[in-house]
Amino acid sequence: MNYQVDDNGYYGRFGGAYVPEILHKCVEVLQKQYLEILQSEAFGREYRVLLRDYAGRPSPLYLAGRLSEKYGCRIYLKREDLNHTGSHKINNTVGQILVARSLGKKRIIAETGAGQHGVATATVCALMNMPCVVYMGRTDVERQQPNVEKMRMLGAEVVPVESGNMTLKDATNEAIRDWCCHPADTYYIIGSTVGPHPYPDMVARLQSVISEEIKGQLAEKEGRDYPDYLMACVGGGSNAAGTVYHYLDDERVQIVLAEAGGEGVLSGRSAATIQLGREGIIHGARTLVMQNADGQIEEPYSISAGLDYPGIGPLHANLARVKRARVLAVNDDEALKAAFELTRLEGIIPALESAHALGALPKMTFKKDDVVVLTVSGRGDKDMETYLNNGQLIIND
């Protein structure tokens, strides 16, 4: 099977571009030009130099000895937390700011949940001397204050969104409204593999540097360029898309995606979109959406701001539908426990988002010779307040 996007912007039955008429031209221009830009020699040269000299790539592939011993296999951590700005998000924003410049856009907008994409967007806007507006739900502004201050220090205007649940979905809604009001000069840097075509494909391509590096690093460390398992967390799905991109057609590799179970899939307070969602349209794409019987979006919940989204990228919706990926729901308490476990065993404090991927490890059964690559998508600095508030409970448990 071909798991990549087709010529019409669909992954199986998921994807497409469902946008307001006022944005049709912007999206159509991007659809026609993005591949030409991404595949041009000039783009490739500048993008690679910035990833190397500015973002600090390649990110290490670290054999986690004590974690491996506990789970009875060989676990490698892809250290996206060591990138400039502290997560995988910089891979995408560096690429998209170059695309925006190629299209002659003068103003950048973005949405953010955990703040990692907002910081990465504000960073490249400072680098390229472009004005930047970041929309962020009020709930997330309050629980991710360090990232808010970073964005402001970098020169971005952070707009707290008061509507809905005041989280990622609502921030995205406001960013789209802004785009509708300023289609001529504004470029929307979407932070994940969501939104209308070509955004899911473009973001996946920009993040595919992760799996490209994994192939080379595994060949050096293991004598083969593929693992038995690839594991990553999914909210919108960009770090997961980058992790699996070059392995989608390699059936030797099992893909495991960890989504946010919140307080439990059946609790009414969850963000396990793949397990709870039904086909629908959200933010310009047909995908799986948490919705009620009337088609109204259900408010998601997760302790992690970056996974608190009622949809999923169409790539991942398709991988789940055709059973190319195994999807596990990891609850808040399981993610917190996994974060403290990694910290105590390996001296690495992960982002809460990454902790969900780590929280899937106890749900798996591995053989001694299995090679597992798990992407640590971000560092835990931004989540210290949550860890401090819950740490004693985890330690006592």
N, C-alpha and C positions, 0 to 999 in steps of 0.2 A: 504493500500500500504506500501511497504518497501522503505523508502527513503534513506537508507544507501547504501554503496558501495557493489557491488556483488563480487563474487569470481574472476571475471576477471578484476576487477578494474574499473567498470563502474557504474555510477548513471543514470539509464535509458540508453539513448544513448550517454551520455557524460562521458568523462574520458579516461581510457586506458593509455598506455605508448608508446609514439612515440618518440624514442630517437635514436641518432646516434649509429652506431654499436659499436664504441669504449666505449660507456657508458652502453651497454646492460648488461654486467656482473655486474657492480656496482648496477644498478637498480634491476636486477634479484636477487642478494644477499639480497638487502634490502627488496624486496617483500617477500622473503622466511623467513626472520628472524625478521621483525619488530614486528609482533604480539607476537611472542615468547618472544622478549625482553620486550615489553611494558607490557605484562601480567605476567612477572616473579615477584616473591616475592622480589627479591633483587632490581630490578628497582623500583617497586612500593614504597618500603620503602624509598629509597634514594630520589626519586622524591618528595614524600610527605613531607619529612623533609626539603628539599631545598625550596619547595613552601612556607612552613610555616615559617621557620626560616631565610631564605635568601630573598625570594620575598615578604614576608609579608602577605600571604594569611591566612584566607579568606579575600577577599575585601568586604567592607561594601555594604549592600543594603539599600539605603537611601531614605526615603519618602520625596520627594521634595514638601513641603507644599504650597509654593507660586506658583510654577509651576502647581501643581495639581489644585489649585483654579482657575487659569487662564483657564485651558483646561477642567475643569468640570469633573474630574475623579481622581483616585488615582495613581499618577505617582511615581514609584520607580526608582532610578538611581543605576545601578550596577557600582560601582566605581573602574573600572580597572585603572583609572588614578592614584590611590593611590598605585599601585604596585611599587616595586623597579624598577627603570629605567623609570617609568612614563607611562606605557601602559600595555596592555594585552600581548605584544610580549614576555615577560619574561617567560610566561607559556610554550610557545613552545620551546624557545631556551634552557631552562633548560632541558627539555625532550630530545631534539635532540642531545645535547652535550653528554648526557649519552648514547644515541644510538650510536653515533660516536665512543665513547670510547669502547663500547661493540664490535664494528666491527673492532677495532684495527686501526682506522684512526688517523693520526698524525697532519693533517693540515685542517683548516676550512676556507671555503669561504661562502660568503653571498651576497645578493643583498639588496638594500634598496631604498625607495623613500623618505618618510618623515624623515627617519633616525631613527625611533623608533626601527625597527627590527635590524638595524645596531648597534645601541647602546646596545640592548639586547644581540646580538650575541657577540660583543666585550666584554661585561660584563662577560658572561659565559666562554669565552675563557680565560680571565684573571683569573677567578676562577679556571679553570681546567688546566692552564698553557699550552695552545695550541696556536700556531701562527694563526693569523686571517687576512684575506684580505676581505674587503668590497667594492663591486662595487656600485657606485652611479652616476647617471647622472649629468653632469656639471650644468644643470639648477637647480637640487635639491641641489647640493652642495652649490650653491650661496644663495638659499632661505631657507636653513636649516642649516646655519653655526653653531649655538650652538651645534647641534647634531654631526656635523662633528668634532668639537673640542673635544667633549666627547669621541668619538670613538678613536681619536688619543691619548688622554690622557690615555685611557684604554689599549693602546698598539697595536691597530689595524692599518693596512695599509689601507687607504682610497684611492681608485683609481677612479678619476673622468672620466666618460665616455663621449666621445665627439661625438659619432655617433647618427644618427637619431634625435629625439626630445630632446635627452640628459636627459631623465627622466627614470621612473621605467622599462619600457619595454626594453630600451637599456642597463640598468644596468643588467637586467636578462640575456640578450643575452651575455654580456661579462662574466658573472659568468659561464654560460654554456660552453663558449669557454675555460675558465680556467679549468673547470672540465674535458673537453675532453683532455686537455694536461696533466693532472695529475690524472688519474682515480685510480691509485693504492693506493696512500696515502692520498687523499683529500676527505673530506666529505662536501657536499653542504647542508647547513642549509637553506632550503627554508622558507621564512617568512610568507607564506599564504597558503590557501587551493588550490593551483595551482600546475602545474607541472605534471610530469608523476606519475602514480600509483607506490608506495603507498603514495606519499606525501600528496595529499588532505585528505586521510583518517587518516594518521598519525597525521597531524597538527590538524585536527578536534578533534581527540581523546585527544590530549594533551590540547587543548583549552576547552574541555568539562568540565573541572573543574569549568568553569563559570556557566553553567546551573545546574551542580550538586549542587553548593552552592546556586543558586537561589531557587531550590526546598526546601532545608532545611530552608533557611531564610524566604521564603514566608510562609511556614508552621508555623513558629514561630510568624510572624507578622500578618498574615491574617487568620490563621486557615485552610488554604488549600495550597497545594504545587504547584499550577499552576496559571499563570496570564491569563487574557483575551487576552492580546496583548503582544508580544515580538517585540521590535524594535531595529535595529542596522544598522550601515552603512556598505556598501559593496564596496570594490575595488577588491581585490583578494578574500576576504571574511572570514578571520580567526576569527575575533572577533564575526562576525555574526554566524559562524559555532559553536563556543563555546557557544554562547548565546542560540541557538535553539536545540543543540544536543540531550538533554534528553527529548525534547518536540516534536520531529519530528512526532511521531506517535500519539500524543495527539491532536485530532481534535478540542478539546475545546479551544485550543490556536491558535490565529491568528498571523501569522508571517508577519511582515512588514519590508522590506529591503529598505534602502535609498541609491541610487547611485548618483554619481556626474553628475548633469545636466550641469555644466560649465556655459556657457553664454546662454544656452537653448538647448533643445534636437535637435531642427532643425536648430541651428545656424551655424553648422559646427565646433563649438568649444565646445565639450562636451566629457564626459567620461561615458555616460549612456549606458554601454555595453549591458545590458540585453534588453533594448528597441531598441537599434540601431544595435546590433550584429547579425551576421548570423553564422550558424554552420561552424566551421573550426578548425584548429589545431594551437595551440600556446604553446610554451615552453613545449612540450611533452604531451599535453592532447587535446582531442577533446572537445570543449566547444563553447560558443558564443564568437565571435570575431568581433570587428569593422574592416571591410574590404571593399575594393571597388569591383567593378564588376569583376575585374581580380584576386581577391583573395589576393591583397596586403593589408597589415595592414594599417589602417587609424590611423593617429596620434591622440591620445586622448588629451583632455585638461580639467584641473580642477584647481581651485585656491588651492586645497589641493594636496600636493605631494603624499600622501599615497593612494589617490583614482584615480590617473592619470595613468590608466592602460587600455589597449584596450581589455582585456579579463576578464573572471570571473571564479571563481572556479566551477568545474563541478557539485558539490553538489548544488550550488545555481542556476546554469543554469537549472538543473532538477527541483528544487523546483518551479522555475518560469514557466517552460514549463507545468508542471502538475497542476499549479495553487494552490500549497500548500502555496506559499508565494505571498504576494502583493508587487509589486515593484514600488517605487515612485522616480522620478527624482527630486533632490533638487539642484537648481541653486546656483551659487556663492553668489549672494546677499542674497538669502534666508538663506544660511548657516551662513553667517556673522551676519545677523540679529538675528538668533537663538543663536549664541555664545554670543552676547552681552546681549540677554534676559536672558540666564541662569546666566551669570555673575552678572547682576543687581538683579535678583530675588533670587538667591541661593548662591551667593558668590563663584561660581565654574567657573573657566576659562577652557573651554574644548579645546581639540585639534580640528583643522579644520575638521578632518575626523569625529569625534564625532558630530560636529556641524551639519553635514548633517543629522544624525539621528534625532537630535533635530528639524531641519528644516522641518521634515516630520510631526511634531505634528499639525501645522495649517491646514494640508491637510486631517486630520482625523476628524471623528465625534465620540465622545465618550459618553457613558451614565454615569450617576453619580456614579454608583456602579462598573464601570469597573476598573480593576486592570491592570495597564500598567507597564511593566518593560523595561526600555531603557538603553542600555549599553553605558556608557561614556568610550570609548576605550582608551583614552589617555588625558594627560593634555596639556594645551595650551602654556606652556613655549616656545616651539620651534616655535610657530606661532606669537609671539608678534610683530614682525616687520610688518607682514601682517595686524594684528589687528590695530596697530598704524597707518598704512598708510590708512586704510579704516574706522577707528573708527568714525571720525567726520561726515562722510557721513551717517553712520548708525544712529548715535545719532540725527543728524539733521532731518533725515527721520522720 
